[in-house]
Amino acid sequence: MSPRLLPLQCGHEARQLLLTGEHRTSDAAFIVGYESTSPFNREYLRQFGAPPGRDMQQIREAIDISTRTNRHG
């Protein structure tokens, strides 16, 4: 894998790892093949439009809103 590009498959794998809440950003970066979090964070931002921490927060908020809406809707 190119260290400068976060291929789509690896990006989604990293996102899944982060969503479990069991892995930090640095863990996910290393698991998908990055030696440093800086290039991982840049490519994650490029691919998903937000850095990993903010992306996770936005996804969790969306899930929470959806869950609350479905319970009361």
KABEL-V671021 format. One record per backbone hydrogen bond with DSSP energy under -0.5 kcal/mol. NH is the residue of the N-H (numbers start at 1). CO is the residue of the C=O. Records with the same first field share a line. If there is no record, write none. Layout:
NH->CO  CO
//
This chain:
5->2
7->5
11->7
12->8
13->9
14->10
15->11
16->12
17->13
18->14
19->15
20->16
21->18
22->17
23->17
28->24
29->25
30->26
31->27
32->28
33->30
34->29
40->36
41->37
42->38
43->39
44->40
45->41
46->42
47->43
48->44
49->45
55->51
56->52
57->53
58->54
59->55
60->56
61->57
62->58
63->59
64->60
65->61
66->62
67->63
68->64
69->65
70->66
71->67
72->68
73->69
//
